[in-house]
């Protein structure tokens, strides 16, 4: 199974959209691109394996495996990348600004409902992160 995250980069955050089977699944927010610097940058574009993860702080969520020069890159709930993320990805229902969105908890639940059944069957799930190559005349929020 493969999902695609299409990103648009801004000075104060990175906004994206996750596509599965050619259909919109959710939007995403991340930190801005700052050369993959730990804790202040989103991760590089690429193809990453996903796995289930649980911790006391976030409960059940997802982790990206083998991110270059980074550890513990997660997909977890957050509505403001600059305040709540340290390199991770947060699913949101709507984009409200650069690296900002709403209803992250509900979108994380939706994402897990799509991905976890594949992982539970032992199937490999990958997230392909790529740049939005379409020019936009105005921001999407």
N, C-alpha and C positions, 0 to 999 in steps of 0.2 A: 504494500500500500504506500502511496506517495501523496503528500500534500505539497502545495506550492505557496510560499509566502512572497508576495510581490510588494516591495518596499518603495516608499518615497521618502527621501532624506530632506530634513529641514535643519536649520541651525539649532533649534531648541528641542529636537526630538525626531524620531523616525516613526512614520505611520505606515501601516501595511494592511494587506488583505490576504487571508488564507483561503485558498481555493482547493476544493476536493471534487474530483469527477467533473471538472469544468463548471462547478457551481460555488458561489460565495458561501463560506462557512462562518467567518467572523472577520472583524478588523483586528489589528494589533497595534500596540504602542511599544516603543523601545527608546533607549537613549540615543542621542545623535551619534553619527560616526565620528570617532576621534581615534583613528588608527588602531583600533582593537585594544586600546588601553584599558586595563582591568578597572572595573567599578565605575568608569565614566563613559564607556563607549558600547554601542551595540556590537555584535559579533560580525565576522566577515561573511559575505555571501558564500554559499556553498551548499553541500548536500550532507545532512546530518541524520543519524539514526536517533529515534526517540525511544525512551523507555519510561515505564511507570516509576514513580518515586513517592515516598511518603515521609513527612517529617512533622514534628509537633507544630511548628509555626504555620505551614501552608496546608497541612493535611495531604491528601492525595493530589498529585499534579504530574507534570512531565519533565523529563530531563533530556537535554541534547547531549549526545555522546561524542567524544573526540573533537571538541572545538579547539582549533589551534591556539595555543598559549593561554587557554582559559580553563577554569574548573567550575563545576556546579552552575552551568548555564541552564536555567529552568524556564518552563512555561508555567506561570502562576498568576494569580489575580493581582491587579493593580490598576488604578485609574489615572495615575500621574507618574510618568516615567522618571522625571527628574527627582521626585520625592520618594518613590517607592521601589525603583529598580536599580540594580547594580550590574547591568549587562544582560539581564534576563528579558524574556518576551512576555507580554501580558495580552491576552485576548480581551477585546471589548466589543460591545454591541454597536457603538457609534463613536466616531471620532469627533472630539470637541475642540481640538487644538493640536499644536505640534507636540507629539508625545503625550497626548491627553485623550481620555475617552470615558465612557460610562458603562455600567453593568458588567464589569469584568467577572464577577463571581458567577453570574448566569452563563456567560460565554465560556468560562473554563469548564463548567458542568457540561455544556453542549459539546465542547471539544473532546472531553473525556468520553462522552457517550458514543462519539464516532470512533475514536482511536482505541479505547480500551478493549473492545471486543476482538479486534485484530491481534493486539498484544496478548490477550488471554488465550488465544488459539496458537500462540507461538510464532505468529507471522511478524516479519520485519516491517516496521513503519519508518518512513523517512520524511524529513522536511527539507524541501529545496528552497533556499532563500535566494531571491534574485531582485535586481533593480527594476523598478518600473521604467520602461523605455519609452513610454508615451509622454509627450510634453503636455503640460496642463496650463490653461490660460488663467485658472483661478484655483485656489486651494479647495480641497474636497470637504471642508467642514465649515 
